[in-house]
Amino acid sequence: QVQLVESGGGLVQAGGSLRLSCAASGRAFSMYGMGWFRQAPGKEREFAATIAWNGGRTLYADSVKGRFTISRDNAKNTVYLQMNGLKPEDTGVYYCAALRFTSSTRLYTGIDDYGTWGQGTQVTVSS
């Protein structure tokens, strides 16, 4: 079983950058595809980015494509989300999540596909 803890959130001006980290415990981390989701105030949680278990494939929501980069370091049991060119509409709580199943190179964007979630980290972008 994987447990997840996010960090790296904060307050940043529009156009700035943040790097989120998600530290995983559990020996099976490297076998799981991972995702980042976000939830703005008063809105539903939405998909942002995902990466396959081996880091070989990634997928992004249109709203973040070209600005965000997801990556992982399986030796450190950590997945990252580098966020550049931040906009006020990127404000929200960011969650990392692990897929319900292991060793899949298919990429998933649905919330229900992910079975383990971190507690979230707040990102606030001021205009």
N, C-alpha and C positions, 0 to 999 in steps of 0.2 A: 504494500500500500504506500502511495506517495503522499507526502504532506508538503504544502506550498506556503511560502512566506514572501510577499512582495515588499519592495522598498524602492526608494528613489524619487518618489513623488514630491511635489512642492509647488511653490508659486513662481511663475515665470511670466515675463512680458511677451506679448505677441511677437512672433518671429524668433523667439528663443528656442532652446533645446533642453531636453531632459533625457536621461537614460534610466529606464526602469529595470530592476532586476527581480528575478523570482528564484529564490533558493529552494531546492527540493531536498527532502530527506527520503531515504528509502533506496534500496539497491536497484530498484527497477526503473529509475527515472529515465535512463537512456533508451528504454524500450517504448516510451510513450511519445506520441505526437503531443505538442503543446500549443496552447492558444492564448492570446490576449483579447480580453473583452473590455468594454467600458460602459459606464452608466452615468448619463448626465442627470442633473436634478429634474425630477418629474417625468423622466423618460424611461423606457425599457432598456435593459441591458442589450448591447449590440456587439457583434463581432468586429474585431479590428485587424487581427493578424494571426496566422498559424504557421507552424513549422513541423515538418515530418520528424519522426523519431531520430533519424540519422542526419538531420539538417540539410538533406539533399533537395528538398522542395519547400517553397514558401508560398503563401497566398495572402493578399491584403484586401481589405474593404476599399471600395473606390474612394471613399472620403479621406483615406490616409495614404493611398498609393503614391509613391514618389517622395513622401515626407518621412514615413516611419520605416524602420528596418528591424525585423525580428531575427534573432540569432540564438544559438545555444552553444554551451560548452559542457559536453557530457562528462568530461573529467572533473568539472567543478560542480556538477549537478545544478546548473543554473541556466535559465533562459533570460534573454534580454529583449527590451524594446527600446531602440534608439528613436527618439522623436525629435525631428527638426522642423523648422518653419511652423512652430506651433501657432494655433489660432484660438481665439476665445471659445469657439464651438468645440474645441478639443477638451474643454473642462469637464471633469467628471471623476468618478472613482474607477480605477483601472484594476482589473482582476486577471491573474493568470490561472490557467486551468489545464488539467491533464485529461487526455482522451480516456474513455471508458475501457478501451482495449489497446493491446500492445502491438508493436511491430508493423503498423500499417503505414504505407507510404501514400495512401490516399489522404487528401486534405479535407478537413471538416470545418464548417462554419456555424453549425447549429449549436445552440446552448445545450440542448439535450444530449449531444454527442459527448459531452465532457462530464466526467464523473467526480472529479476532485477539484476544489476551488481554494484559492487563497482568500485572505481576509480583505484584500483590496488596499490600494494606496491612492491618496487624493492627488489629483493634478488640477491646478487652477491656472488659467492663462488670462492675464489681464490685457485689456485693450489699450 
